[in-house]
Amino acid sequence: MLINGDCFEALQDLADSSIEAVVTDPPYGLGACTPAQVAECLQAWSSGKTWKPKGSGFMGKAWDAWVPPPELWREVLRVLKPGGARSCVCRVKNSGPYGHELEACRV
Ligand SMILES: C[S@@+](CC[C@H](N)C(=O)[O-])C[C@H]1O[C@@H](n2cnc3c(N)ncnc32)[C@H](O)[C@@H]1O
């Protein structure tokens, strides 16, 4: 099955524990987030709050302003079968925020 759509919407239509593996190359967050904004974001995510980046990312794309939030990874964890695998491309500079998101979701 191939679904072409917004992953936040498409994932909602998938049943719990129904997917063997998630392989993804999500946005790298190439926007101009300052260290203070990154700290603000991580603090918000740690407290279970949402955080919206300001501005845009690579080539002015709004979807690239920042990395996907923990809500996405919670959905990924929900749809993965027990023992399922997730392979995620990210740039080294963002491995901190990506690791933090996974921690926030207990992945
Ligand atoms: C780092 S790029 C991956 C590029 C891809 N590996 C390629 O070679 O074309 C991130 C991709 O995520 C897509 N994207 C951003 N937000 C999305 C969303 N909510 N749902 C689905 N795809 C999204 C963007 O359109 C972009 O193609």
The ligand as an SDF file (V2000), in Angstrom:
LIG
                    3D

 27 29  0  0  0  0  0  0  0  0999 V2000
   14.6600   16.0010    3.9880 C   0  0  0  0  0  0  0  0  0  0  0  0
   13.3880   16.0350    2.7470 S   0  0  0  0  0  0  0  0  0  0  0  0
   13.4730   14.4020    2.1250 C   0  0  0  0  0  0  0  0  0  0  0  0
   13.8080   14.4100    0.7020 C   0  0  0  0  0  0  0  0  0  0  0  0
   13.7980   13.0300    0.0560 C   0  0  0  0  0  0  0  0  0  0  0  0
   14.6870   12.1070    0.7360 N   0  0  0  0  0  0  0  0  0  0  0  0
   14.1720   13.1650   -1.3800 C   0  0  0  0  0  0  0  0  0  0  0  0
   15.2670   12.7390   -1.7520 O   0  0  0  0  0  0  0  0  0  0  0  0
   13.3900   13.7490   -2.1380 O   0  0  0  0  0  0  0  0  0  0  0  0
   11.9150   15.9920    3.7220 C   0  0  0  0  0  0  0  0  0  0  0  0
   10.6640   15.6920    2.9080 C   0  0  0  0  0  0  0  0  0  0  0  0
    9.5450   15.6360    3.8080 O   0  0  0  0  0  0  0  0  0  0  0  0
    8.4070   16.1430    3.1250 C   0  0  0  0  0  0  0  0  0  0  0  0
    7.4280   16.5410    4.1600 N   0  0  0  0  0  0  0  0  0  0  0  0
    7.4810   17.6210    4.9620 C   0  0  0  0  0  0  0  0  0  0  0  0
    6.4440   17.6490    5.8110 N   0  0  0  0  0  0  0  0  0  0  0  0
    5.7010   16.5340    5.5170 C   0  0  0  0  0  0  0  0  0  0  0  0
    4.4930   15.9870    6.0430 C   0  0  0  0  0  0  0  0  0  0  0  0
    3.8300   16.5940    7.0370 N   0  0  0  0  0  0  0  0  0  0  0  0
    4.0450   14.8330    5.5200 N   0  0  0  0  0  0  0  0  0  0  0  0
    4.6980   14.2100    4.5330 C   0  0  0  0  0  0  0  0  0  0  0  0
    5.8520   14.6600    4.0000 N   0  0  0  0  0  0  0  0  0  0  0  0
    6.3380   15.8150    4.4820 C   0  0  0  0  0  0  0  0  0  0  0  0
    8.9400   17.2860    2.2960 C   0  0  0  0  0  0  0  0  0  0  0  0
    8.1070   17.5500    1.1970 O   0  0  0  0  0  0  0  0  0  0  0  0
   10.3110   16.7440    1.8580 C   0  0  0  0  0  0  0  0  0  0  0  0
   10.2080   16.1160    0.6270 O   0  0  0  0  0  0  0  0  0  0  0  0
  1  2  1  0
  2  3  1  0
  2 10  1  0
  3  4  1  0
  4  5  1  0
  5  6  1  0
  5  7  1  0
  7  8  2  0
  7  9  1  0
 10 11  1  0
 11 12  1  0
 11 26  1  0
 12 13  1  0
 13 14  1  0
 13 24  1  0
 14 15  1  0
 14 23  1  0
 15 16  2  0
 16 17  1  0
 17 18  1  0
 17 23  2  0
 18 19  1  0
 18 20  2  0
 20 21  1  0
 21 22  2  0
 22 23  1  0
 24 25  1  0
 24 26  1  0
 26 27  1  0
M  CHG  2   2   1   9  -1
M  END
$$$$
